[in-house]
Amino acid sequence: MAENHRRRRLFLALWPDDITRAKLAGVQRQIGMIDRLKTARAVPAANLHITTHFLGAVSDGVKTRLEPLLSEVRARPCTLRIDRWGYFPKAKVLWLGAAASPAALTELVEQTQTCIQACIEGYAQKRFVPHITVFRKARHPLEVDDFDPIEWRIDRFALVESVTHPEGPEYTVLKEWLLS
């Protein structure tokens, strides 16, 4: 198979630092004590992130064209306050998120979307709602105890590959870009 025809499932993400990841995992453990979530599948702490753009299965050629464009992104670092939870009933997903999204994060999403649109014809981003999936195959918990908000300093974004295995997805950060 020619190199340009190989396809990989890629997405752009906000990838937390170790301290933020540990705090997210702590809230996940706290929420996981709820009876209605006992049978839910917790997302492994190593996989906790915020997807900014899901590219889907793309060729290595798209990846090669996209990377230099992403290097030109000039969004500012910002802080995202993870202070609420929610539930997607159709997907049966429990998530953590932010009541408000900083303008710098919106700018990052817009700039990276422009890069993707230059490489993937017809790419259309759904409305960006920053959230971290913490449980899959979950029943609605009805109520979640308050948790201490997490101040996530967003100073980079990443290009990530997703490989699906029977036991769940494996994510590999292919490249990261610092925000300036």
GUDREN-852755 format. One record per residue (C-alpha): residue in three letters; y, x, z. Coordinates in nm, 3 decimals. Each point is the difference from the previous one (the first is absolute). Layout:
<r 'ALA', <Y, X, Z>>
...
***
This chain:
<r 'MET', <0.000, 0.000, 0.000>>
<r 'ALA', <0.339, 0.141, -0.096>>
<r 'GLU', <0.224, 0.092, 0.293>>
<r 'ASN', <0.266, -0.253, -0.105>>
<r 'HIS', <-0.256, -0.285, 0.005>>
<r 'ARG', <-0.116, 0.052, 0.358>>
<r 'ARG', <0.131, -0.285, 0.217>>
<r 'ARG', <0.092, 0.013, 0.367>>
<r 'ARG', <0.116, -0.275, 0.238>>
<r 'LEU', <0.339, 0.119, 0.118>>
<r 'PHE', <0.279, -0.129, 0.219>>
<r 'LEU', <0.324, 0.125, 0.151>>
<r 'ALA', <0.022, -0.021, 0.376>>
<r 'LEU', <0.190, 0.082, 0.312>>
<r 'TRP', <-0.244, 0.222, 0.186>>
<r 'PRO', <0.063, 0.027, 0.375>>
<r 'ASP', <0.021, 0.326, 0.191>>
<r 'ASP', <-0.263, 0.060, 0.269>>
<r 'ILE', <0.213, -0.134, 0.288>>
<r 'THR', <0.087, -0.322, -0.184>>
<r 'ARG', <-0.363, -0.041, -0.110>>
<r 'ALA', <-0.116, 0.034, 0.363>>
<r 'LYS', <0.252, -0.265, 0.111>>
<r 'LEU', <-0.111, -0.237, -0.277>>
<r 'ALA', <-0.365, 0.054, 0.096>>
<r 'GLY', <0.090, -0.074, 0.364>>
<r 'VAL', <0.154, -0.335, -0.092>>
<r 'GLN', <-0.302, -0.068, -0.221>>
<r 'ARG', <-0.235, 0.062, 0.296>>
<r 'GLN', <0.213, -0.225, 0.222>>
<r 'ILE', <-0.007, -0.282, -0.255>>
<r 'GLY', <-0.372, 0.055, -0.061>>
<r 'MET', <-0.072, -0.123, 0.354>>
<r 'ILE', <0.079, -0.357, -0.109>>
<r 'ASP', <-0.322, -0.207, -0.007>>
<r 'ARG', <0.070, -0.144, -0.345>>
<r 'LEU', <0.012, 0.357, -0.142>>
<r 'LYS', <-0.327, 0.124, 0.149>>
<r 'THR', <-0.176, -0.041, -0.336>>
<r 'ALA', <0.290, 0.128, -0.212>>
<r 'ARG', <-0.024, 0.337, -0.172>>
<r 'ALA', <0.258, 0.246, 0.136>>
<r 'VAL', <0.161, 0.223, -0.260>>
<r 'PRO', <-0.083, 0.362, 0.093>>
<r 'ALA', <0.302, 0.172, 0.156>>
<r 'ALA', <-0.007, 0.264, -0.277>>
<r 'ASN', <0.061, -0.278, -0.256>>
<r 'LEU', <0.304, -0.163, 0.166>>
<r 'HIS', <0.297, 0.004, -0.240>>
<r 'ILE', <0.254, -0.216, -0.182>>
<r 'THR', <-0.062, -0.048, -0.371>>
<r 'THR', <0.325, 0.002, -0.195>>
<r 'HIS', <-0.159, -0.034, -0.347>>
<r 'PHE', <-0.357, -0.064, -0.110>>
<r 'LEU', <-0.049, 0.156, -0.343>>
<r 'GLY', <-0.363, -0.100, -0.047>>
<r 'ALA', <-0.242, 0.196, -0.217>>
<r 'VAL', <0.208, 0.243, -0.205>>
<r 'SER', <-0.080, 0.296, -0.222>>
<r 'ASP', <0.060, 0.359, 0.100>>
<r 'GLY', <0.261, 0.002, -0.275>>
<r 'VAL', <0.202, -0.264, 0.187>>
<r 'LYS', <-0.035, 0.201, 0.322>>
<r 'THR', <0.115, 0.318, -0.181>>
<r 'ARG', <0.308, -0.176, -0.145>>
<r 'LEU', <0.083, -0.176, 0.328>>
<r 'GLU', <0.001, 0.297, 0.239>>
<r 'PRO', <0.309, 0.181, -0.141>>
<r 'LEU', <0.193, -0.329, -0.008>>
<r 'LEU', <-0.084, -0.063, 0.367>>
<r 'SER', <0.127, 0.351, 0.078>>
<r 'GLU', <0.345, -0.118, -0.114>>
<r 'VAL', <0.017, -0.289, 0.252>>
<r 'ARG', <0.302, 0.047, 0.230>>
<r 'ALA', <-0.038, -0.262, 0.272>>
<r 'ARG', <0.114, 0.067, 0.358>>
<r 'PRO', <-0.228, 0.020, 0.303>>
<r 'CYS', <0.017, -0.303, 0.228>>
<r 'THR', <-0.162, -0.157, 0.303>>
<r 'LEU', <-0.218, -0.308, -0.030>>
<r 'ARG', <-0.051, -0.195, 0.321>>
<r 'ILE', <-0.353, -0.143, 0.013>>
<r 'ASP', <0.060, -0.296, 0.229>>
<r 'ARG', <-0.203, -0.299, -0.116>>
<r 'TRP', <-0.339, -0.112, -0.121>>
<r 'GLY', <-0.116, -0.245, -0.261>>
<r 'TYR', <-0.304, -0.145, -0.168>>
<r 'PHE', <-0.082, -0.048, -0.370>>
<r 'PRO', <-0.244, -0.297, 0.009>>
<r 'LYS', <-0.130, 0.031, -0.357>>
<r 'ALA', <-0.082, 0.371, 0.042>>
<r 'LYS', <-0.099, -0.044, 0.368>>
<r 'VAL', <0.218, 0.297, 0.091>>
<r 'LEU', <0.189, 0.064, 0.323>>
<r 'TRP', <0.296, 0.232, -0.041>>
<r 'LEU', <0.283, 0.171, 0.185>>
<r 'GLY', <0.345, 0.001, -0.153>>
<r 'ALA', <0.373, 0.009, 0.041>>
<r 'ALA', <0.242, -0.286, 0.051>>
<r 'ALA', <0.259, 0.197, -0.201>>
<r 'SER', <-0.029, 0.261, -0.271>>
<r 'PRO', <0.267, 0.271, -0.026>>
<r 'ALA', <0.202, 0.023, -0.322>>
<r 'ALA', <-0.124, 0.358, -0.053>>
<r 'LEU', <-0.358, -0.128, -0.017>>
<r 'THR', <0.096, -0.264, -0.256>>
<r 'GLU', <0.168, 0.275, -0.203>>
<r 'LEU', <-0.317, 0.213, 0.015>>
<r 'VAL', <-0.212, -0.291, -0.123>>
<r 'GLU', <0.244, -0.070, -0.285>>
<r 'GLN', <0.021, 0.364, -0.110>>
<r 'THR', <-0.376, 0.048, 0.004>>
<r 'GLN', <-0.048, -0.327, -0.190>>
<r 'THR', <0.226, 0.134, -0.276>>
<r 'CYS', <-0.219, 0.311, -0.020>>
<r 'ILE', <-0.316, -0.208, -0.026>>
<r 'GLN', <0.149, -0.229, -0.264>>
<r 'ALA', <0.076, 0.307, -0.213>>
<r 'CYS', <-0.373, 0.087, 0.005>>
<r 'ILE', <-0.181, -0.336, 0.016>>
<r 'GLU', <0.103, -0.259, -0.255>>
<r 'GLY', <0.045, -0.345, 0.152>>
<r 'TYR', <-0.020, 0.118, 0.361>>
<r 'ALA', <0.150, -0.266, 0.227>>
<r 'GLN', <0.036, 0.044, 0.374>>
<r 'LYS', <-0.065, -0.295, 0.226>>
<r 'ARG', <0.270, -0.058, 0.259>>
<r 'PHE', <-0.026, 0.294, 0.240>>
<r 'VAL', <-0.080, -0.104, 0.357>>
<r 'PRO', <-0.059, 0.308, 0.217>>
<r 'HIS', <-0.320, -0.052, 0.197>>
<r 'ILE', <-0.300, 0.194, 0.129>>
<r 'THR', <-0.340, -0.167, -0.031>>
<r 'VAL', <-0.177, 0.048, 0.335>>
<r 'PHE', <-0.293, -0.246, -0.028>>
<r 'ARG', <-0.196, -0.142, -0.294>>
<r 'LYS', <-0.241, -0.293, -0.002>>
<r 'ALA', <0.195, -0.133, 0.297>>
<r 'ARG', <0.032, -0.349, 0.141>>
<r 'HIS', <0.357, -0.098, 0.079>>
<r 'PRO', <0.058, 0.126, 0.355>>
<r 'LEU', <0.237, -0.294, 0.072>>
<r 'GLU', <0.201, 0.217, 0.240>>
<r 'VAL', <0.046, 0.371, 0.053>>
<r 'ASP', <0.146, 0.146, 0.318>>
<r 'ASP', <0.329, 0.180, -0.037>>
<r 'PHE', <-0.027, 0.368, -0.076>>
<r 'ASP', <0.250, 0.282, 0.033>>
<r 'PRO', <0.180, 0.041, -0.333>>
<r 'ILE', <-0.080, 0.318, -0.191>>
<r 'GLU', <0.288, 0.197, -0.149>>
<r 'TRP', <-0.146, 0.149, -0.319>>
<r 'ARG', <0.216, 0.276, -0.148>>
<r 'ILE', <-0.057, -0.023, -0.373>>
<r 'ASP', <0.076, 0.336, -0.154>>
<r 'ARG', <-0.256, 0.016, -0.282>>
<r 'PHE', <-0.212, -0.203, -0.238>>
<r 'ALA', <-0.339, 0.076, -0.150>>
<r 'LEU', <-0.213, -0.053, -0.307>>
<r 'VAL', <-0.342, -0.109, 0.127>>
<r 'GLU', <-0.338, -0.047, -0.167>>
<r 'SER', <-0.230, -0.277, 0.118>>
<r 'VAL', <-0.377, 0.027, -0.046>>
<r 'THR', <-0.206, -0.299, 0.110>>
<r 'HIS', <-0.331, 0.062, 0.178>>
<r 'PRO', <-0.240, -0.260, 0.146>>
<r 'GLU', <0.129, 0.086, 0.350>>
<r 'GLY', <0.363, -0.039, -0.106>>
<r 'PRO', <0.277, 0.177, -0.189>>
<r 'GLU', <0.069, 0.371, 0.018>>
<r 'TYR', <0.362, 0.107, -0.050>>
<r 'THR', <0.105, 0.346, -0.113>>
<r 'VAL', <0.364, 0.109, -0.004>>
<r 'LEU', <0.042, 0.176, -0.335>>
<r 'LYS', <0.364, 0.100, 0.041>>
<r 'GLU', <0.291, -0.063, 0.236>>
<r 'TRP', <0.375, 0.010, -0.061>>
<r 'LEU', <0.258, 0.053, 0.273>>
<r 'LEU', <0.305, -0.225, 0.004>>
<r 'SER', <0.336, 0.173, -0.006>>
***
